[in-house]
Structures are given as C-alpha cells and as structure tokens.
C-alpha cells in the first residue's frame, strides 16, 4: 500500500498534481508552503506547515514537489535537495490516464499528468514535470528537473539537458539535442540542435538565462 503524500508547494501546479495523485489512488496528508499560508486550503487539502517541517513527516509519508517551473528549476531543485537531506523519500506520481511504456524509465520525484505519453525506450530523469498531453517518444532522454509543458511533442531520440523547459505545443524534430538550462517558448518548432543556454523561440535566441 502506498504511503500518504506530502505536497511541497501550494500554487497552481499543486492543483494539477492533486488531481493526478487522486486519480492514481494516493492519499494526500497535506501541503507545505510559506508560513503566511498555513491553514489555507488548496482544493480539499490544508497547508499544514512549511518546508522547514519536512522532517516531521519522513517516517510516515512520501514527498512530491508541487511547485512549478518558475523562470528556472532552481527552487524545485532546492526543495528536492532539502527533502533528500532530511531523509525523505520522493514519490513518482503518474496520473491514471497517462501512458507509460513498460520499457520506459522514470526518475524519482517526477510527475506525469493526464493524457501524457512516455513511449518505449524513453528515459525521464528525476524531479521532472511531464505535463498534460505531453508526448515523449521512443528513446528520448529527458534530463533531471525538466518541465515538458502541455501538449509538447518530444520526438524519437531527442536529448534534453537538465533543468530545461519545453513550452506548450512545441515540437522537437527527431534526434534533436538541447543542452542544459534552455527555455523553449510555446508553439516553437525546433529543427536543429540548441547547444547554448538561453531562451529560444523556434531556433532563434530571444534571451539569456
């Protein structure tokens, strides 16, 4: 039987994870957020403390970081590290309508939301967000702490570096390589490799991280 979940981060992304976790049969004990929000509710669940209270729950609960990818992955990484250093265990949450090939691999702390597909031979790192209707095709490799946003399509044999963000409805052609810490704007079509950190629309740089 699955242990109860503690969700860390009570914003909009938390609501999506709650729905996915409920659909997968998890029991949610509560949410950790900033001190000024303790006692508030997110959907049916109460914010019961802050991330300084992680240690209170490590014996009885697993954890999932439910803070979204805000500008970069640094805060998500900080929270994952804090949970691990406290001795906590990170859950991997897969929505009931997601399809995960038995030949795919997922890292701990990753969330796969409704209608997402991760196909045979794909590898998804730890702490990733695979959002609603995202498609990870065969043999693609997604680095740790990436966010593949709603409806994005990562085609076969693509390799995406750590802490990258692929915007909604974006498409990566087969075999594309993207380095660490890249943000792809929504509705982009990536036809060639991106080997320099930055913000891109299609294959054009629009900002520096």
C-alpha positions, 0 to 999 in steps of 0.5 A, a space after each residue: 500500500 502506498 504511503 500518504 503524500 506530502 505536497 511541497 508547494 501550494 500554487 497552481 501546479 499543486 492543483 494539477 498534481 492533486 488531481 493526478 495523485 487522486 486519480 492514481 489512488 494516493 492519499 494526500 496528508 497535506 501541503 507545505 508552503 510559506 508560513 503566511 499560508 498555513 491553514 489555507 486550503 488548496 482544493 480539499 487539502 490544508 497547508 499544514 506547515 512549511 518546508 522547514 517541517 519536512 522532517 516531521 513527516 519522513 517516517 510516515 509519508 512520501 514527498 512530491 514537489 508541487 511547485 512549478 517551473 518558475 523562470 528556472 528549476 532552481 527552487 524545485 531543485 532546492 526543495 528536492 535537495 532539502 527533502 533528500 537531506 532530511 531523509 525523505 523519500 520522493 514519490 513518482 506520481 503518474 496520473 491514471 490516464 497517462 501512458 507509460 511504456 513498460 520499457 520506459 524509465 522514470 526518475 524519482 520525484 517526477 510527475 506525469 499528468 493526464 493524457 501524457 505519453 512516455 513511449 518505449 525506450 524513453 528515459 525521464 530523469 528525476 524531479 521532472 514535470 511531464 505535463 498534460 498531453 505531453 508526448 515523449 517518444 521512443 528513446 528520448 532522454 529527458 534530463 533531471 528537473 525538466 518541465 515538458 509543458 502541455 501538449 509538447 511533442 518530444 520526438 524519437 531520440 531527442 536529448 534534453 539537458 537538465 533543468 530545461 523547459 519545453 513550452 506548450 505545443 512545441 515540437 522537437 524534430 527527431 534526434 534533436 539535442 538541447 543542452 542544459 538550462 534552455 527555455 523553449 517558448 510555446 508553439 516553437 518548432 525546433 529543427 536543429 540542435 540548441 547547444 547554448 543556454 538561453 531562451 529560444 523561440 523556434 531556433 532563434 535566441 530571444 534571451 539569456 538565462 
